[in-house]
Amino acid sequence: MDAAAMTDMLWLIVGLAAGTAHFGLLRWNTALYLTGAGLARPLGIQAVRLAATTLLLAFAASHGVLPLLTATAGVLLARLVVVRLVRRMTAQP
């Protein structure tokens, strides 16, 4: 495997990790909103979650279009995985 393919694989892995964290925290964040215990904590978590994902994708974009597309593909793939896992966890027998 050449260096370019390894770099692309690294961006995909970074995107997968960021996407998993982003959408995993989204589930937790939604639960915080639903408790009605206040808005400060969930709003803060949401701001950090969105800022971190934005910064990661901006960093990828600063390295070129291919790293941006690869990292974004990782985030979107992570979304599919997290949504399926949550559906299985919440499905009633």
BELFENJO-V415144 format. One record per residue. RES is the residue in one small letter. PSI is psi in whole degrees, 0 to 359 (none if undefined). D_CENTER is the distance of its C-alpha to the mean C-alpha in Angstrom with 1 decimal. Layout:
{{RES;PSI;D_CENTER} {RES;PSI;D_CENTER}}
This chain:
{{m;130;26.9} {d;173;27.3} {a;323;25.4} {a;319;23.7} {a;323;22.3} {m;321;21.1} {t;316;19.4} {d;319;17.6} {m;322;16.6} {l;317;15.3} {w;323;13.1} {l;317;11.8} {i;318;11.3} {v;317;9.6} {g;319;7.1} {l;316;6.9} {a;315;6.7} {a;318;4.1} {g;320;1.9} {t;316;4.6} {a;316;4.9} {h;309;3.3} {f;333;5.1} {g;317;7.6} {l;332;8.5} {l;319;8.9} {r;315;11.5} {w;319;13.1} {n;318;13.3} {t;319;14.9} {a;322;17.3} {l;319;18.3} {y;320;19.2} {l;339;21.2} {t;334;23.2} {g;19;24.8} {a;0;25.4} {g;162;24.6} {l;342;22.1} {a;310;21.8} {r;308;19.4} {p;324;16.9} {l;321;17.1} {g;316;16.7} {i;318;13.5} {q;318;12.1} {a;317;13.4} {v;318;12.0} {r;312;8.4} {l;320;9.0} {a;319;11.1} {a;316;9.0} {t;319;6.5} {t;315;9.9} {l;320;11.7} {l;314;9.8} {l;327;10.4} {a;321;13.8} {f;318;14.6} {a;319;13.9} {a;328;16.1} {s;343;18.7} {h;354;19.2} {g;173;19.9} {v;323;18.8} {l;316;18.2} {p;322;15.6} {l;313;13.8} {l;321;14.2} {t;317;13.3} {a;320;10.0} {t;320;9.2} {a;321;10.6} {g;318;8.4} {v;315;5.1} {l;323;7.8} {l;320;9.3} {a;324;6.6} {r;314;7.0} {l;317;10.6} {v;313;10.8} {v;318;9.4} {v;317;11.6} {r;319;14.4} {l;318;14.3} {v;320;14.5} {r;318;17.3} {r;321;19.1} {m;328;18.9} {t;355;20.2} {a;136;22.7} {q;139;26.3} {p;none;28.8}}
